[in-house]
């Protein structure tokens, strides 16, 4: 467990900076520091939290905001499924703890270390996960404390930080040319629907459905 | 913190737990099913739609700032660097063009 915790420390710096920035943004849209702490400890999913808070602060429907955030987390079905072998011998309470504290970064670290050395397993995952969730919770809370003491930064363009974060996340998720057509379809339809007067929360759902449909059609044509 | 804030946190936490437990209980089966590609395609489609919804009602300088953020993201693949360049571009361009 100690090995996992120590190995994760360099990555924890990135988690801390990202968490601090999210905390500032969440405080600026009305979340108190303890609300941010509660959300970070109980959800522990950066992109999901950012999406939900942005949608919520933008006046989107509550359910739509929560749904958008939750759907973004669907990838965790695959991530947790890939841990089946590593967690096979762990008792259920430990398995439940492990999957809650697993984030993108410590999962990737554990899997890469496990590929190199099969003795790396549940203890490494839990050690790195504990550092991950602690760092995320502490630094989002610190960010919220700082953010609530700052004046309204919206007029300096801080609201655009969410949009920029989404753009960076999209870059990280881009898998190659096969994504171009579905993504252009999603983007164009969403923009068109919002310009036509549809609520953003619904436009996002329609845009995402079209993107997924285009991806499926592409796969069918190729196969 | 309003009731809406509480409800948002509760739904997000519940959904995050259920999704992770689904991965633990049925993950392997889902990954082998015909729905597996959907799990891979959906996050990107949602994020791109979110970018579209964020930009749709912004003036031209917002789209220019997004172009700067996109270029930064493409080169650096770094969320923080993209946020800094995006916000700085947005603030600078709005000062001169708004």
Interface residues (C-beta under 8 A of the other chain):
Chain A: X14 X17 X18 X21 X30 X31 X32 X35 X38 X39 X42 X43 X44 X45 X47 X48 X49 X51 X52 X54 X56 X62 X63 X65 X66 X68 X69 X70 X71 X72 X73 X74 X75 X76 X77 X78 X79 X80 X81 X82 X83 X84 X87 X95 X96 X99 X100 X102 X156 X157 X158 X160 X161 X162 X163 X164 X165 X166 X167 X168 X169 X170 X171 X172 X173 X174 X175 X179 X182 X183 X186 X187 X188 X189 X190 X191 X194 X195 X200 X203 X204 X205 X207 X208 X209 X210 X211 X212 X215 X216 X219
Chain B: X1 X4 X5 X7 X8 X9 X11 X12 X13 X15 X16 X17 X19 X20 X21 X22 X23 X24 X27 X28 X30 X31 X36 X37 X38 X39 X40 X41 X42 X43 X44 X45 X46 X47 X48 X49 X50 X51 X52 X53 X54 X55 X56 X57 X62 X65 X66 X69 X70 X72 X73 X74 X77 X78 X79 X80 X81 X82 X83 X85 X86 X87 X88 X90 X91 X94
